[in-house]
Amino acid sequence: MTASPLYVLLEGPDDERFFSRIVRPLFAERGYEVRIWKYACEKRQLTINLIHAVRKGGHAYIFVRDLDRTPYARLRVQETLERFGHAMDAEMVVVVVPEIEGWYLAGVSEATASRLGVCVPSWRTDRITKEVFRSLIPRGISRIEFMQAILEDYDLALARKKNRSFRYFMDWFVDGEQLTPGGDESPYFSDCRGIG
């Protein structure tokens, strides 16, 4: 059986690193081949064209965006729809609360924190910002190395408990029935580079 393409539209490299290592294998188990598009690195119209082509082809997609400083997720979804010309369904927009760094830290167990030599919050990570994340990185290790080390021993069950938006994503998209395989062929993108 051929895997159905699943287009995951992400902001940047930190999101790609997380989704490639943690999420891609979970979707592969469900028969999806994840194809990543980093929309923050592309012109807005190219992303809109991609979404239209994916939808026209009947393929599954997910649009992932950080909450950042927006006061609540529903407003962030609306902003996203407006920015991208209402090319996607609101139900397919995942808002990471508040930023992807919270998802990284949510899966750090006490044993992993000890191995990394960091003090990771034992409480929820729904308020972890990039700045808080940076403050936890041990001296002598780069941010990327720190992120990769976290992903090596990522605890999915713990992450679901410690971050509500991650749990929502897992329940709704990974374990749920929100995604349905689309058509038989992937859309052809003559102008769309960067799909990985």
VEXVOLUM-69052 format. One record per residue (C-alpha): x, y, z; residue in one letter. Coordinates in steps of 0.001 Angstrom, whole numbers. Example, Ala and Ser with C-alpha at 12.3 -4.5 7.8 and 13.67 -1.06 7.14 Angstrom:
<sites>
site u=12300&v=-4500&w=7800&code=a
site u=13670&v=-1060&w=7140&code=s
</sites>
This chain:
<sites>
site u=0&v=0&w=0&code=m
site u=1314&v=3408&w=-972&code=t
site u=1522&v=6004&w=1771&code=a
site u=-818&v=8978&w=1407&code=s
site u=911&v=12352&w=1366&code=p
site u=351&v=14578&w=4376&code=l
site u=1504&v=18149&w=3909&code=y
site u=2622&v=19782&w=7145&code=v
site u=3119&v=23520&w=6858&code=l
site u=5522&v=24791&w=9512&code=l
site u=7089&v=28112&w=10446&code=e
site u=10772&v=27262&w=10511&code=g
site u=13673&v=24919&w=11276&code=p
site u=12891&v=24343&w=14976&code=d
site u=9399&v=23190&w=14042&code=d
site u=10807&v=21048&w=11230&code=e
site u=13307&v=19420&w=13593&code=r
site u=10528&v=18544&w=16060&code=f
site u=8066&v=17281&w=13465&code=f
site u=10689&v=15280&w=11553&code=s
site u=11916&v=13485&w=14655&code=r
site u=8747&v=13101&w=16767&code=i
site u=5674&v=13489&w=14564&code=v
site u=6715&v=12060&w=11178&code=r
site u=7138&v=8471&w=12517&code=p
site u=3715&v=8636&w=14195&code=l
site u=2020&v=9571&w=10938&code=f
site u=4051&v=6959&w=9038&code=a
site u=2479&v=4315&w=11297&code=e
site u=-923&v=5559&w=10109&code=r
site u=18&v=5325&w=6435&code=g
site u=1039&v=8919&w=5751&code=y
site u=4168&v=10238&w=4110&code=e
site u=4844&v=13616&w=5744&code=v
site u=5952&v=16373&w=3408&code=r
site u=7128&v=19513&w=5167&code=i
site u=6739&v=23052&w=3827&code=w
site u=8309&v=25914&w=5782&code=k
site u=5964&v=28768&w=4963&code=y
site u=7904&v=31440&w=6853&code=a
site u=10764&v=30834&w=4406&code=c
site u=8569&v=31222&w=1317&code=e
site u=6511&v=33925&w=-322&code=k
site u=2966&v=33989&w=973&code=r
site u=1482&v=33434&w=-2498&code=q
site u=3543&v=30252&w=-2966&code=l
site u=2112&v=28899&w=273&code=t
site u=-1413&v=29821&w=-786&code=i
site u=-825&v=28073&w=-4139&code=n
site u=456&v=24988&w=-2328&code=l
site u=-2603&v=24815&w=-71&code=i
site u=-4945&v=25186&w=-3047&code=h
site u=-3110&v=22413&w=-4932&code=a
site u=-3111&v=20090&w=-1915&code=v
site u=-6824&v=20618&w=-1332&code=r
site u=-7634&v=20240&w=-5036&code=k
site u=-5734&v=16938&w=-5028&code=g
site u=-7757&v=15766&w=-2026&code=g
site u=-4690&v=15397&w=170&code=h
site u=-4433&v=15849&w=3912&code=a
site u=-2650&v=18865&w=5356&code=y
site u=-1978&v=20562&w=8671&code=i
site u=-962&v=24191&w=9142&code=f
site u=1063&v=24732&w=12336&code=v
site u=1615&v=28146&w=13880&code=r
site u=2879&v=29444&w=17225&code=d
site u=500&v=31465&w=19382&code=l
site u=3315&v=33932&w=20074&code=d
site u=1852&v=37101&w=21604&code=r
site u=-1693&v=36628&w=20328&code=t
site u=-4040&v=36558&w=23342&code=p
site u=-5853&v=33350&w=22423&code=y
site u=-5753&v=30523&w=19883&code=a
site u=-9038&v=31242&w=18107&code=r
site u=-7793&v=34740&w=17202&code=l
site u=-4518&v=33251&w=15920&code=r
site u=-6468&v=30866&w=13690&code=v
site u=-8491&v=33783&w=12315&code=q
site u=-5305&v=35808&w=11687&code=e
site u=-3840&v=32806&w=9874&code=t
site u=-6902&v=32376&w=7665&code=l
site u=-6856&v=36069&w=6762&code=e
site u=-3112&v=36120&w=6075&code=r
site u=-3350&v=33161&w=3732&code=f
site u=-6493&v=34212&w=1897&code=g
site u=-8791&v=31683&w=3581&code=h
site u=-7090&v=28969&w=1507&code=a
site u=-7416&v=26428&w=4327&code=m
site u=-10032&v=25132&w=6735&code=d
site u=-9870&v=26548&w=10269&code=a
site u=-9944&v=22987&w=11666&code=e
site u=-6624&v=22257&w=9968&code=m
site u=-4758&v=25065&w=11751&code=v
site u=-2857&v=23927&w=14845&code=v
site u=-1816&v=26654&w=17268&code=v
site u=1233&v=25769&w=19368&code=v
site u=865&v=27404&w=22796&code=v
site u=2776&v=29555&w=23127&code=p
site u=5736&v=28461&w=20957&code=e
site u=7307&v=25207&w=19742&code=i
site u=9862&v=25366&w=22567&code=e
site u=7049&v=24483&w=24983&code=g
site u=6456&v=21266&w=23034&code=w
site u=10168&v=20431&w=23224&code=y
site u=10304&v=20887&w=27011&code=l
site u=7021&v=19070&w=27607&code=a
site u=8668&v=15760&w=26698&code=g
site u=11735&v=16129&w=28939&code=v
site u=11611&v=13590&w=31755&code=s
site u=13474&v=14029&w=35038&code=e
site u=16041&v=11471&w=33873&code=a
site u=16640&v=13339&w=30610&code=t
site u=16871&v=16668&w=32444&code=a
site u=19443&v=15155&w=34784&code=s
site u=21437&v=13726&w=31863&code=r
site u=21406&v=17119&w=30144&code=l
site u=22279&v=18933&w=33359&code=g
site u=19272&v=21231&w=33263&code=v
site u=16446&v=22108&w=35575&code=c
site u=13310&v=21722&w=33490&code=v
site u=9990&v=22860&w=34937&code=p
site u=7996&v=19961&w=36357&code=s
site u=4772&v=21863&w=35721&code=w
site u=2975&v=22549&w=32461&code=r
site u=4898&v=24066&w=29568&code=t
site u=2013&v=26093&w=28156&code=d
site u=3837&v=29344&w=28979&code=r
site u=7350&v=28473&w=27833&code=i
site u=8687&v=31114&w=25446&code=t
site u=11840&v=31150&w=23345&code=k
site u=13463&v=33362&w=25983&code=e
site u=12712&v=30944&w=28838&code=v
site u=13906&v=28042&w=26689&code=f
site u=17189&v=29833&w=25911&code=r
site u=17776&v=30450&w=29618&code=s
site u=17685&v=26679&w=30251&code=l
site u=20380&v=25759&w=27729&code=i
site u=23562&v=24635&w=29494&code=p
site u=26783&v=26474&w=28743&code=r
site u=28935&v=24902&w=26079&code=g
site u=26035&v=23491&w=24073&code=i
site u=24310&v=25178&w=21160&code=s
site u=20570&v=25679&w=20992&code=r
site u=20288&v=23181&w=18136&code=i
site u=22365&v=20575&w=20003&code=e
site u=20144&v=21073&w=23045&code=f
site u=16997&v=20578&w=20976&code=m
site u=18417&v=17458&w=19336&code=q
site u=19402&v=16032&w=22728&code=a
site u=15849&v=16590&w=23996&code=i
site u=14386&v=14791&w=20993&code=l
site u=16633&v=11740&w=21493&code=e
site u=14765&v=10750&w=24672&code=d
site u=11448&v=12482&w=24105&code=y
site u=8643&v=11214&w=26337&code=d
site u=5382&v=11435&w=24359&code=l
site u=3149&v=10443&w=27267&code=a
site u=4711&v=13085&w=29516&code=l
site u=4464&v=15724&w=26780&code=a
site u=740&v=15081&w=26457&code=r
site u=337&v=15730&w=30182&code=k
site u=2486&v=18852&w=30302&code=k
site u=1264&v=20809&w=27271&code=n
site u=-2398&v=21233&w=26348&code=r
site u=-1824&v=22263&w=22740&code=s
site u=429&v=19233&w=22194&code=f
site u=-2222&v=16959&w=23708&code=r
site u=-4857&v=18543&w=21466&code=y
site u=-2639&v=17996&w=18419&code=f
site u=-2023&v=14363&w=19340&code=m
site u=-5675&v=13639&w=20172&code=d
site u=-7132&v=15449&w=17175&code=w
site u=-4629&v=14727&w=14396&code=f
site u=-2338&v=11839&w=15311&code=v
site u=-4761&v=9582&w=17210&code=d
site u=-8035&v=11047&w=15959&code=g
site u=-9849&v=10960&w=12674&code=e
site u=-9279&v=14558&w=11588&code=q
site u=-7039&v=13477&w=8710&code=l
site u=-8353&v=11396&w=5870&code=t
site u=-6229&v=10125&w=3002&code=p
site u=-6823&v=12101&w=-148&code=g
site u=-6334&v=11364&w=-3825&code=g
site u=-3957&v=8877&w=-5377&code=d
site u=-1378&v=11288&w=-6723&code=e
site u=513&v=14179&w=-5222&code=s
site u=-1&v=17579&w=-6786&code=p
site u=2741&v=18673&w=-9145&code=y
site u=4520&v=21788&w=-7923&code=f
site u=6575&v=23410&w=-10631&code=s
site u=7009&v=26577&w=-8560&code=d
site u=6991&v=25111&w=-5069&code=c
site u=10442&v=24391&w=-3771&code=r
site u=11259&v=23440&w=-217&code=g
site u=8970&v=20464&w=260&code=i
site u=10899&v=17923&w=2283&code=g
</sites>
